[in-house]
């Protein structure tokens, strides 16, 4: 079965919705225009229940099928990124320093398309729970929605979501059982010594050589502490020290990120980072403080629900990769998958710049494919039986 015919007929509408959202990107939990736009469309479609202000600016819509039954949730993220747009499209961002560079405008438009179709046809038994989520990029809106009880409140049995994938041909889907996206934590190590005149280093405790040594020492954590059969990334992305050529600073900071798929390995990396930082500082006669900013847990697909998602994608797409290589990016759909079985699926966006690139362009040809996939998840997961 290819793209659902009724959804194919909505292609222009979905593109118009996406372009409207794209012009007015909003960040984090502060999505008043986007949420209002989504809610207005859902009211027009005639959803059975509409709940606004979830996780500050999230929207939850319920559509009941022909008969009572379980509830299955579909999720789309709505927030943009704090960056300037260089795509050149006629509907480019009207707000400097903000851009939909990760396809969330498209995810939202696809779920709106699925909502319109499901509200019209209701060819399922149970309830479709549509989660329009804020703050995927920053703030963990998925975690907040879970904490506010959306899965329990609406009796959700399973959860599904998709994400656009640049570099994959339009029409192709990809996913995998088990880990598909990584856990992420950011860290800052502050090395404190004693400042002084650069001409008299013996009278100071210089943190700069220690920072340089620490950068190299941290690389031994993935290479010498982690099981080589398991993936671990530790990237140092910031080194800051000093303000003048002739002054030895009293402190230096080293910052970066840790990413993995395994919670035990992640904990090991955090522990060893602290030990290496303290040991390096002691070797140079300094003190060290280590701070972590906890990010998202690993996104782990349920095996059975992933096999189901592959079957649905095979109905809609031209090709489905069912054992894709997991990615080291992070995704806060992970918080929902910690609570309910489900699947996270990638949908091709063609040969475009990657997500988070200022020239990224969402390919509108993907909209009917994504909306058809989401709608068929509901119809297949909640079949009408005689």
Helices and strands as residue ranges (DSSP letters): H 5-8, H 11-23, H 32-45, E 49-54, E 58-64, E 67-77, H 104-121, E 125-133, H 141-147, H 150-153, E 156-165, E 172-174, E 178-181, E 183-192, E 196-197, G 201-203, H 207-220, I 221-225, E 232-241, E 247-248, E 251-260, H 263-283, E 287-294, E 299-301, H 303-316, E 319-321, H 334-339, E 341-348, H 366-381
